[in-house]
Amino acid sequence: SSRAAKILSAQPRQVMVGRMVEMGDVELHLLVRQTDDDQEFSHHASPLRSRARVALVVLASLGLLGSAPLLAARWQRAPERTPDMAAALQEDAETKGKGTKAQTMEPDRFNLQGKSVYLVMTDRFNRVGGYSAHDTAACTDLTGWCNGTFAGIREQLPYIKGMGFDCIWVTPIVENPSVDDAPPPAHDGGGSGYGYHGYWAQNYYKTDPHYGSKEELKELVKAVHDIGMCFVLDIVMNHMGPIHPWAPLSVEKKIPFNKPEYYHQVDRGNLPWDVYTAKYANWPNPAQSMGAGTLCKLDINSTTGQPDYTNRGNYCNNYADAPPYDNSTYLGEAAAGPPDLMYCGVGNFDCPGYNQTLVWEGWFYDLGDLNHSHPFVMKKQLEWLEWVKEQFDIDAIRLDTAPYMPWTVLAKLQEAAHPVQIHGEVTTTNISFHASFQKYPTGDGGFKVLAGLENFPPVYMATPGYCGDPSQPSSPVAMWDLRKLGQTMTEQIEGPYVTLDGLMNFVDNQDTTPVANTCGSDESRIKNSLTWVFFCYGIPTVTWGTEQGNTQYRNSLWQYGWNTTTWQYQFIKTLNSIRKDADVRFMKTEVVNATADTLTFKRSGQGREVWIYTNSLNTTARSGKVTYAVAPRLPLRCNGAWWNPLKNLPGHKKCYWVDAFTGRRAEITLCGKLIAPNSDPLVLVLSNS
């Protein structure tokens, strides 16, 4: 014993923090940690005679029991062994690991954290009553109404609940311009009047008649609650619908903001209001919240001396005719920003000419941008939030276009909505900018803004990484490279967020191409990307139609016949079930390993771990095995490991790492690699069988 202690004390960079227990004969506990990547394993030695004991300590101290240096060992008189002793050691070790901030709050009605969400666009979900009652013909019209209704959603709540979702998110419900409100085609092709999606508010205090009445909306919310789900209402506070001199779209028709003074008017000068708002294309005017002069530099025509809002046709893009994204397509000096971005977007301050003031005060095309510095605007919006909470008994809010409003305005909206949480759409690649919409940093500690956010920074890495999506702002660096997704996750874990549990993860939504299209309908890639959505920290969110394999943007759902036997429906149901059974909702997250085509991360807490293995290989890879570089080790209390000689002692039990999808025991090599049978994702949990 004394010789062993001397050897241990002579080892560099080692401290005496472990436990070695003496029982007459000796039981040895060695907790070994690898200093370079913070991975750990445990070793148990059964009762040994003194000579063997010393030899084992010497071998451990010399690194011969594993590649990791020994962190500790100390002697003490043994207490009575209890079955929980080894488990306690393992749990203590786990609490020292990296991961998300601890989350102790249990979910309640007004807390979206820990829940899963199914997104519904009312117009595209189900026709019951309304203008096209029970017409089952598919509808993909992007300029007109398909006439889904509140009653239609209510009818199919069991279909949604059957996948295991906790909440539904319903796109905005307020009155929008109707088909009859559209200007003549000679103006703009008739497109400005069609607000089927709900995001072009005409009247805050009316539900859109295409969807149904206020009473029908209340009946829907009650039915959602009766079935044990929560209701997330989508709202728009940044802007109203299109404003033009055309009478049905005039500012006077926008309720309650029916005067020009309620809107931003950058660069209006002496222009009459009807002239300032006359354009149906080729803006400005009005001054824009996107594009050249706002998100990037604005070129000046050398001949005319006039601003060129197209930037010679490049706008705020950094590549031409891409992919591929390389030197052959990068615009060089003509590029709006750096080569790691496909284009310059909100929060990309590294793009020369970026102007946050214009982000706030510019319009989206012809959508009237509300001036929140006007007392009437702020007063009415705060009153409306109180009204909508009381009228419709909602549980949470999703807020459209959040970064186009100042942080102070958003903080007031969240305060008025309390206890309802607001989750903002912040479409940025910039992590610190993104996090500032949970808490804005100031010299005196900052102030809280919104309760949660849609999690765009990793989403912009996920679809390029899993499916080669070329259309995301991060595609130049993230296509077919899951290391970028892993890096973004780690930056968020170590970043300035109030909580990661309030971030909504997804791989498509109402504004993007469906994941089945992005992934080329490849089953393996769709499964891997959805597994990331459900097991990453935050709130898994799935768009209507994903469960039917829909590939069309804003497609209707009713033509699929509410089929619950598709592999997508059943897979989503399984994801929800595993997520709840494993109770990963508030566990810490750690990215374990990432390569170009694999991503491994784990969730851990309360002495438990769940390991998630994903990849970007296509379905044909199912004919061959997939190797992951790092496999989980069994905790000390388990005897499923070949090296555990204490497996027959009291307090030990058989346990194995098992894939929660298939129930099959994981194949782990002696050198610590995981061998997957095919390219399907794996979720490993401990099991005693």
Buried (B, 14 or more C-beta within 10 A) or exposed (E): EEEBBEBBEEBEEBEEEBBBBBEEEBBBBBBBBBEEEEBBBBBBBBBBEEEBBBEBBBEBBEEEBBEBBBBBBEBEEBEEBEEEBBBEBBBEBBBEBEBBEEBEEEBEEBBBBBBBBBBBBBBBBBBBBBEBEEBEEBBEBEEBBBBBBBBBBBBBBEBBBBBBBBBBBBBBBBBBBBBEBBBEEEBBEBBBBBBBBBBBBBBBEBBBEBBBBBEBBBBBBBBBBEEEBBBBBBBBBBBBBBBBBBEBBBBEBBBBBEEBEBBBBBBBEEBEBEEBBBBBEEBBBBBBBBBBBBBBBBBEEEEEEEBBBEBEEBBBBBBEEBBEBEEEBBBEEBBBBBBBBBBBBBBBEEBEBBBBEBBBBBBBBBBBBBBBEBEEBBEBBBEBBEEBBEBBEBBBBBBBBBBBBBBEBBBBBBEBBEEBBBBBBBBBBBBBBBBBBBBBEEEEEBEBBBBBBBBBBBBBBBBBBBBBBBEBBBBBBBBBBBBBBBBBBBBBBEBBBBBBBBBBBBBBBBEBBBBBBBBEBBBBBBBBBBBBBBBBBBBBBBBBBBBBBBBEBBBBBBEBEBEBEEEBBBBBBBBBEBBBEBBBBBBBBBBBBBBEBBBBBBBBBEBBBBBBBBBBBBBEBBEEEBEBBBBBBBBBBBBBBEEBBBBEBEEBEEBBBBBBBEEEBBBBEEEBEBEBBBBBBBBBBBBEE
